[in-house]
C-alpha cells in the first residue's frame, strides 16, 4: 500500500496540532507505522484514506457511528435542519422534540440535558451528585477505561500531570463484579462518597446481580447511582444496557451512537436529581451544564433521526447477529492457525475487541501492532472489532479472511519475534507517564 500523502500530512500536522489529532485514540502512537494517516471519506463501513486505499473499518469513529458513514436518512435530516439555522438566542423547538424522543426510549428517565461530548455530561452527573449529597468523594470503576477528560477521572490514571493531588485524592476506585471492593470504600470513607459511576458492562456481563447490588449499596449509604452508557447505549438495547439488565439508575449518560457520529451527548435521570439545575425549585442552584453548542439544531435532528431509525429497524438485532458471525469466524481461524492463547476475541457481539499476547501469554503491544499492520495490508482498518449496521455478510467474511492472513504472520512471529515482521515502533497505551523513545525529541518537521 502507498501512504505518501499520509506521510506528508503527518509531517505537517504535528507542527500545528499536538499529538496530530484531537482524540488520543486516533493518535499515530495508537497505530502501526504501515497505517493510513488520514481518512478522506467513508460510506457505510468502508473508508478511503488520502492515498485512495480502501478499507473495511471497525471501531467506526470510536464507536460513535452505529449505522454507517454518510448514512443517508441521518445526513438528510441534519442537512435539512441546518438550512434553517443551527443556533439561536432562545431554545429551538427541536430541543423539546429531541428530549421527548430520548426520554421515551429510556425507561425511568424523566429529564435530560444535551451537550456535545461524554466528558461534559458525566462530569455534570458528578456535580449534581455532590450538590445533592454535600459530599466530595466519588467512586468509579477502575476496570472501565474512560469516563471523562476532567481531573476527577484522569487523576486516577498514570497520565495525571497537571492535576492537583487534592483533586486526585477525591476519586476512589473499585472493581467490576466485586461488590465487596465498593463496600470497602464506603466503610473506609463513611458519609463522604457522593456517587458511584460505572459502565453497565464492558467485556463481561454483571454477575450475581452486580449492578443491583451496587444500586443497593448506594441507596444504603445515601450515594447517587450513575451509569455511563456512552458505549453500551443503543448497542446493547434501544433502551440502553440498563434495559438489558433490568435496572433504573438515578442518572445515566449517553452519547456516541445517539446521533450516528454527529456530536450529541445527553445526561438523563430522575427528576429528583436533575431538577436542581433547573428553575422550579427552592434549593440552592446547581450550575451543571451550560453549553453554547450543546443543542445545535442539526445535531439534534441527527439524534432524532437516529433514534427513530433504531425503533423502526432491527439495528440491535443486526449488530448482534453480524458481530456473532464475525466472532465465530475469527475464533475458527485462530484455532486453524494455532494461535489460541495468543489472539483472542472478547466482548459482546455488538462490541467486540481483540487481545494480543506473546509466547508467554503476556499482553503485547508489539504483537497488537503486528496484527493491526497485517489486517491493514489485507484491507481491514481495525483497532477493534466494533461492528456497525452497515457491515454486510461479505464485509464480515472478507474480514475473517484478512484475519486468516494476518494470523499466519502472527504465528511465525511467535517463533521468530514480532520485531522481524513489524515495520516501525510498536503502538503505545494511552495512559503512560512519558512518550516512548521512538517519539521523544523527534523533529516532526
C-alpha positions in Angstrom: 0.0 0.0 0.0 1.1 3.5 -0.8 1.0 6.1 2.1 2.9 9.0 0.6 0.2 11.6 1.0 -0.5 10.5 4.6 3.2 10.7 5.4 3.5 14.3 4.0 0.4 15.3 6.0 1.7 13.7 9.2 4.9 15.7 9.0 2.8 18.9 8.8 0.1 18.1 11.3 2.4 17.6 14.3 3.6 21.2 13.8 0.1 22.6 14.3 -1.8 20.0 16.3 -0.1 18.5 19.4 -0.4 14.7 19.0 -1.6 15.2 15.4 -5.3 14.7 16.2 -8.0 15.6 18.7 -8.7 12.3 20.3 -5.9 10.2 21.9 -7.3 7.0 20.5 -6.7 8.3 16.9 -3.1 9.2 17.5 -0.1 8.0 15.5 1.1 6.1 18.5 -2.1 4.0 18.5 -1.5 2.6 15.0 1.4 0.8 13.3 3.7 2.7 11.0 2.1 1.0 8.0 -1.3 2.5 8.6 -3.3 5.3 6.9 -2.5 8.7 8.5 -5.7 10.4 7.4 -9.1 9.3 6.1 -10.6 11.3 3.3 -14.2 9.9 3.1 -16.4 7.0 4.2 -19.5 5.2 3.0 -21.3 2.6 5.1 -18.5 0.6 6.8 -15.9 1.4 4.1 -13.4 4.2 4.3 -10.8 5.6 1.9 -7.6 7.3 3.0 -5.9 10.3 1.4 -3.9 7.9 -0.8 -7.1 6.3 -2.0 -6.5 3.0 -0.2 -9.9 1.4 0.7 -10.6 -0.4 4.0 -13.4 -2.1 5.8 -13.5 -0.1 9.1 -14.1 -1.3 12.6 -14.5 0.9 15.6 -16.5 3.3 13.5 -15.4 6.6 14.9 -14.6 5.3 18.4 -18.0 3.5 18.4 -20.0 6.7 17.5 -21.0 5.6 14.0 -23.5 2.8 14.7 -25.4 2.9 11.4 -22.7 3.7 8.9 -20.7 6.6 7.4 -22.7 9.0 5.3 -25.9 7.2 6.3 -28.5 8.9 4.1 -31.5 9.2 6.4 -29.3 10.8 9.2 -27.3 13.1 6.9 -30.5 14.3 5.2 -32.2 15.1 8.5 -29.2 17.1 9.6 -28.7 18.9 6.3 -32.4 19.8 6.1 -32.4 21.2 9.6 -29.3 23.3 9.3 -30.9 25.2 6.4 -33.0 27.0 9.0 -30.1 27.9 11.2 -28.2 25.9 13.8 -28.1 28.2 16.9 -30.4 30.9 18.2 -30.8 33.3 21.2 -33.6 31.3 22.6 -34.1 27.5 22.6 -35.0 25.9 19.3 -38.3 24.0 19.1 -36.4 20.8 18.1 -34.8 20.7 21.6 -38.1 19.7 23.1 -38.8 17.2 20.3 -35.4 15.5 20.8 -35.7 15.4 24.6 -39.1 13.8 24.4 -37.8 11.2 21.8 -34.9 10.3 24.1 -36.9 10.1 27.3 -39.4 8.0 25.5 -36.7 5.3 24.9 -35.0 5.3 28.3 -37.2 3.7 31.0 -37.4 5.6 34.2 -35.7 8.7 32.9 -37.7 11.9 33.5 -35.5 14.8 32.4 -32.4 15.3 30.2 -29.8 17.9 29.2 -27.9 17.8 26.0 -24.2 18.5 25.4 -21.6 17.7 22.8 -19.4 15.0 24.4 -19.4 12.3 27.0 -17.0 14.0 29.4 -19.2 17.0 29.8 -22.3 15.0 30.8 -20.5 12.5 33.1 -18.9 15.5 34.9 -22.3 17.2 35.2 -23.7 14.0 36.8 -20.9 14.1 39.4 -21.6 17.8 40.1 -25.3 17.1 40.7 -24.5 14.2 43.0 -22.1 16.3 45.0 -24.6 19.1 45.3 -27.4 16.7 46.4 -25.3 14.9 49.0 -23.0 17.6 50.2 -20.1 15.1 49.8 -16.9 15.5 47.8 -15.6 12.0 47.0 -16.7 9.9 44.1 -16.2 6.1 43.4 -15.6 4.9 39.9 -14.9 1.5 38.4 -11.2 1.0 37.7 -11.9 -1.7 35.1 -13.6 0.8 32.7 -11.1 2.7 30.6 -12.5 6.2 30.3 -15.1 8.4 31.9 -14.0 12.0 31.2 -11.2 14.2 30.2 -11.7 16.1 33.5 -9.5 15.9 36.6 -11.7 13.7 38.6 -11.1 10.8 36.2 -7.7 11.5 34.6 -6.2 12.0 38.0 -6.8 8.2 38.6 -4.6 7.3 35.6 -0.9 7.4 35.0 -1.2 10.4 32.8 -2.1 12.7 35.6 0.3 15.6 35.1 -1.2 19.0 35.9 -3.9 17.6 38.3 -3.7 18.7 41.9 -3.1 15.9 44.4 -6.1 17.2 46.4 -8.3 16.6 43.4 -6.8 13.1 42.8 -7.5 12.1 46.4 -11.2 12.7 46.0 -11.6 9.9 43.4 -11.7 6.3 44.7 -11.8 3.1 42.6 -13.4 -0.3 42.9 -13.5 -3.4 40.7 -16.3 -4.6 38.4 -18.3 -7.6 39.6 -16.7 -7.1 43.1 -19.3 -5.5 45.3 -17.1 -6.0 48.4 -14.5 -3.7 46.9 -17.2 -1.0 46.7 -18.4 -1.8 50.3 -14.8 -1.4 51.5 -14.8 2.2 50.1 -17.9 3.1 52.0 -16.6 1.6 55.2 -13.3 3.5 54.8 -14.9 6.8 53.9 -18.3 6.9 55.7 -20.7 9.6 54.6 -18.1 11.0 52.2 -18.9 9.4 48.8 -21.3 11.4 46.7 -21.8 8.9 43.9 -20.8 5.7 42.2 -20.2 5.7 38.5 -19.5 2.8 36.2 -20.4 1.4 32.8 -23.2 -1.3 32.9 -20.8 -3.7 31.3 -17.5 -3.9 29.3 -16.4 -7.3 28.1 -18.3 -9.3 30.6 -21.9 -9.2 31.9 -22.7 -8.3 35.5 -22.5 -11.5 37.7 -24.8 -12.3 40.6 -26.9 -9.2 40.1 -23.8 -7.0 40.5 -25.5 -3.8 39.2 -28.4 -4.3 41.5 -26.0 -4.8 44.4 -24.2 -1.6 43.6 -27.5 0.2 43.5 -28.5 -1.3 46.9 -25.1 -0.2 48.3 -25.6 3.3 47.0 -29.1 3.5 48.5 -28.0 2.2 51.8 -25.2 4.8 52.1 -27.0 7.7 50.6 -25.0 7.9 47.3 -26.2 8.6 43.8 -26.0 5.7 41.4 -24.8 6.7 37.9 -24.5 4.5 34.8 -22.2 5.6 31.9 -23.9 4.3 28.8 -21.6 6.1 26.3 -20.6 2.7 24.8 -23.5 0.4 25.8 -26.3 2.8 24.9 -28.0 1.9 21.7 -25.8 -1.2 21.2 -27.0 -3.5 24.0 -30.6 -2.4 23.5 -32.6 0.6 22.3 -33.3 1.4 25.9 -29.6 1.0 26.8 -27.9 -1.7 28.8 -29.9 -0.6 31.8 -32.9 -2.2 30.0 -30.9 -5.3 29.2 -30.0 -5.7 32.9 -33.4 -4.5 34.1 -32.2 -1.7 36.3 -33.1 2.0 36.6 -30.2 4.3 37.7 -30.5 7.7 39.3 -28.6 9.3 36.5 -27.2 8.0 33.2 -25.2 9.4 30.3 -25.5 8.7 26.6 -23.6 9.8 23.5 -21.6 8.1 20.7 -24.3 6.1 19.0 -27.0 8.6 20.0 -26.6 10.5 16.7 -24.6 8.2 14.4 -21.4 10.2 14.7 -22.9 13.7 15.0 -21.8 15.5 18.1 -24.5 14.9 20.7 -24.5 13.6 24.2 -27.1 13.6 27.0 -27.4 13.4 30.7 -30.7 11.8 31.7 -32.2 10.9 35.0 -34.8 11.0 37.6 -36.4 14.4 38.3 -35.2 14.3 41.9 -31.6 14.5 40.8 -32.0 16.6 37.6 -34.3 19.4 38.8 -31.6 21.2 41.0 -30.1 22.5 37.7 -33.5 23.8 36.6 -35.7 26.8 37.6 -38.7 25.5 39.5 -37.3 24.6 43.0 -36.3 26.4 46.2 -32.9 24.6 46.6 -29.5 26.0 46.0 -28.9 26.2 42.3 -26.5 23.8 40.6 -24.6 25.1 37.5 -24.4 21.6 36.0 -24.5 22.2 32.2 -24.4 25.3 30.1 -23.0 24.8 26.5 -23.4 27.2 23.6 -23.3 24.4 21.1 -25.0 21.7 23.2 -28.3 21.9 21.3 -27.2 22.8 17.8 -30.3 22.0 15.7 -28.6 19.8 13.0 -27.1 17.5 15.7 -30.5 17.2 17.4 -32.1 16.4 14.1 -29.5 13.7 13.5 -30.2 12.4 17.0 -34.0 12.2 16.4 -33.5 10.5 13.0 -31.1 8.0 14.5 -33.3 7.2 17.4 -36.3 6.7 15.1 -34.3 4.6 12.8 -33.4 2.3 15.8 -37.0 2.0 16.7 -38.2 1.3 13.1 -35.4 -1.1 12.0 -33.7 -4.1 13.5 -30.5 -2.3 14.3 -29.7 -4.0 17.6 -30.5 -7.4 16.1 -28.2 -6.8 13.2 -25.3 -5.6 15.4 -25.6 -8.8 17.5 -26.1 -11.1 14.5 -23.2 -9.7 12.4 -20.9 -9.4 15.5 -21.6 -13.1 16.3 -20.9 -14.1 12.7 -17.6 -12.2 12.9 -16.5 -13.6 16.3 -17.3 -17.1 15.3 -15.4 -16.9 12.1 -12.3 -15.3 13.7 -12.3 -17.8 16.5 -12.3 -20.6 14.0 -9.4 -19.0 12.2 -7.5 -18.6 15.5 -7.8 -22.4 16.1 -6.9 -23.2 12.5 -3.8 -21.1 12.6 -2.7 -22.4 16.0 -2.6 -19.1 17.8 -5.0 -19.9 20.6 -4.0 -18.2 23.8 -2.1 -15.5 21.7 -5.1 -13.9 19.9 -8.5 -13.7 21.5 -11.8 -12.1 20.6 -13.6 -10.6 23.6 -16.8 -8.8 24.4 -20.4 -8.9 23.3 -21.1 -9.4 19.6 -22.2 -5.8 19.3 -19.0 -4.5 20.9 -16.1 -6.9 20.1 -12.4 -6.2 20.7 -9.3 -8.4 20.4 -6.5 -9.2 22.7 -2.9 -10.0 21.6 -0.3 -11.9 23.6 3.3 -13.1 23.2 4.6 -16.6 23.5 4.4 -16.4 27.3 0.8 -15.4 27.2 1.6 -11.8 28.3 -0.3 -8.8 26.7 1.9 -7.4 24.0 1.7 -4.0 22.2 4.2 -5.3 19.7 2.0 -8.2 18.7 -1.0 -5.9 18.7 0.8 -3.6 16.2 1.8 -6.6 14.0 -1.8 -7.9 13.9 -3.2 -4.4 13.0 -0.4 -3.9 10.4 -1.3 -7.2 8.7 -5.0 -6.5 8.8 -4.4 -3.2 7.1 -2.3 -4.9 4.4 -5.4 -7.1 3.8 -7.9 -4.2 3.7 -9.2 -4.0 7.2 -8.7 -1.0 9.5 -9.4 -2.4 12.9 -8.2 -1.1 16.2 -11.2 -3.1 17.5 -13.9 -5.3 16.0 -16.8 -3.0 16.8 -19.3 -3.5 14.1 -22.0 -1.3 12.5 -25.4 -1.8 10.9 -23.7 -1.4 7.5 -21.3 -4.4 7.8 -22.7 -6.9 5.3 -22.1 -10.7 5.2 -19.5 -10.0 2.5 -17.7 -7.4 4.7 -17.6 -9.8 7.6 -16.4 -12.7 5.5 -13.7 -10.6 4.0 -12.6 -9.5 7.5 -12.4 -13.2 8.5 -10.1 -13.9 5.6 -8.0 -10.9 6.5 -7.6 -12.4 9.9 -6.6 -15.7 8.3 -3.7 -13.9 6.5 -2.7 -11.8 9.5 -2.6 -14.6 12.0 -0.4 -16.7 9.6 2.2 -13.9 10.0 1.4 -13.7 13.7 2.1 -17.4 14.1 5.6 -17.1 12.5 6.3 -14.0 14.7 5.6 -16.0 17.8 8.6 -18.2 17.0 10.8 -15.5 15.5 9.8 -12.3 17.3 7.4 -9.7 16.1 10.3 -7.3 15.5 11.2 -9.3 12.4 7.8 -8.6 10.8 6.7 -5.2 12.3 7.7 -2.1 10.4 8.3 0.8 12.7 7.7 1.1 16.5 5.1 -0.7 18.5 1.9 1.0 19.4 1.6 2.5 22.9 -1.0 2.5 25.6 -2.6 6.0 26.1 -2.2 6.0 29.9 1.5 6.3 30.3 3.8 8.8 32.0 6.1 9.6 29.1 6.3 9.1 25.3 8.1 6.1 24.0 11.7 6.6 23.0 10.6 6.4 19.3 8.7 9.6 19.8 10.8 11.5 22.3 12.6 14.5 20.8 11.7 13.6 17.3 11.6 16.5 14.8 8.2 16.1 13.1 9.1 18.7 10.5 
